[in-house]
Amino acid sequence: MTKTRKKATASAVSLFWSLAADLMSEDARVVEGTIMNGRCLRVGEEFLALVDYKESGLVVKLSKRRVDELIASGVGQPFSPAGRRFKEWVSVPKRDRRLWRALLHEGVASHKGSTNLA
């Protein structure tokens, strides 16, 4: 991995965990967990998001319809670890604080019993 790529990865990870800290302070159901041998965010026991899995940027779980919209618009890319597409997961490789924050909040809101996050 080149120095530039390492710096970009570190930047994505830093952004994600900064947003994660905000989410965890806003909603006690949002917790750190693990998935695929790495750190992630969960809403209770359910997966919410992870960052930079094989340089994929933000990976967030949303409805299939929303994932398809994000892919069709060019904002997101299919998330296909090991060649199998996860239909309710989308990868958003471009670091964008506002977009990532909105998508994380959207993911939290889609879970049953969710609270309304600003």
C-alpha positions in Angstrom: 0.0 0.0 0.0 1.4 3.4 -1.0 1.8 6.3 1.5 -1.0 8.2 -0.3 -3.4 5.2 -0.1 -2.5 4.7 3.6 -3.2 8.3 4.3 -6.6 8.2 2.5 -7.5 5.0 4.4 -6.6 6.6 7.7 -8.6 9.7 6.8 -11.7 7.6 5.9 -11.4 5.6 9.2 -10.9 8.9 11.2 -14.0 10.4 9.6 -16.1 7.3 10.1 -15.2 7.0 13.8 -15.7 10.7 14.4 -19.3 10.3 13.0 -19.7 7.1 14.9 -18.9 8.9 18.2 -21.6 11.5 17.5 -24.1 8.7 16.7 -23.3 6.8 19.8 -23.7 9.9 21.9 -27.1 10.6 20.3 -28.6 7.1 20.5 -27.6 4.6 23.1 -28.6 1.7 20.8 -25.7 2.5 18.4 -22.7 0.6 19.6 -19.3 -0.6 18.4 -19.2 -4.2 17.3 -17.3 -6.5 15.0 -17.9 -7.9 11.6 -15.7 -9.7 9.1 -12.8 -9.5 11.6 -13.0 -5.7 11.9 -14.7 -3.0 13.8 -18.2 -1.9 12.9 -21.3 0.0 14.2 -24.4 -1.8 15.2 -27.9 -0.8 16.2 -28.4 -3.2 19.1 -27.4 -6.5 17.6 -28.0 -5.5 14.0 -25.3 -4.4 11.6 -25.3 -0.7 10.6 -22.0 0.2 9.0 -18.2 -0.3 8.7 -15.5 1.6 7.0 -12.8 0.9 4.5 -13.3 -2.8 4.1 -10.7 -3.4 1.4 -10.7 0.3 0.6 -14.5 0.5 0.0 -15.0 3.7 2.1 -18.3 3.8 4.0 -20.3 0.6 3.9 -23.8 1.0 5.3 -26.9 -1.2 5.5 -30.0 0.4 4.1 -33.1 -0.8 2.3 -32.6 -2.6 -1.0 -34.6 0.2 -2.7 -32.3 2.9 -1.3 -29.1 0.9 -2.1 -30.3 0.6 -5.7 -31.0 4.3 -5.8 -27.5 5.2 -4.6 -25.9 2.8 -7.0 -28.0 4.1 -10.0 -27.1 7.7 -9.1 -23.4 6.9 -9.0 -23.1 7.9 -5.3 -22.7 4.3 -4.2 -21.3 1.0 -5.4 -22.4 -2.5 -4.8 -20.8 -4.1 -1.8 -19.6 -7.6 -2.8 -17.1 -9.1 -0.4 -15.9 -12.5 -1.7 -17.8 -11.9 -5.0 -21.3 -12.1 -3.5 -23.4 -8.9 -3.6 -25.1 -7.9 -0.4 -28.3 -6.3 -1.7 -29.0 -4.2 1.4 -25.4 -2.9 1.8 -23.8 -0.1 -0.2 -20.3 1.1 -0.5 -19.7 4.9 -0.7 -16.0 5.3 -1.4 -15.9 9.1 -1.7 -15.2 10.7 1.7 -18.0 13.2 2.3 -18.8 14.1 5.9 -22.4 15.4 5.2 -23.3 12.4 3.0 -21.8 9.8 5.3 -23.5 11.4 8.3 -26.9 11.4 6.5 -26.5 7.8 5.4 -25.6 6.7 8.9 -28.6 8.5 10.3 -30.8 6.9 7.6 -29.5 3.5 8.5 -30.2 4.0 12.2 -33.7 5.3 11.4 -34.5 2.2 9.3 -34.1 -0.1 12.4 -37.2 -0.9 14.4 -37.9 1.2 17.4 -35.5 3.9 16.1 -35.4 7.4 17.5 -35.4 10.5 15.3 -31.9 11.7 14.8 -31.1 15.1 13.4 
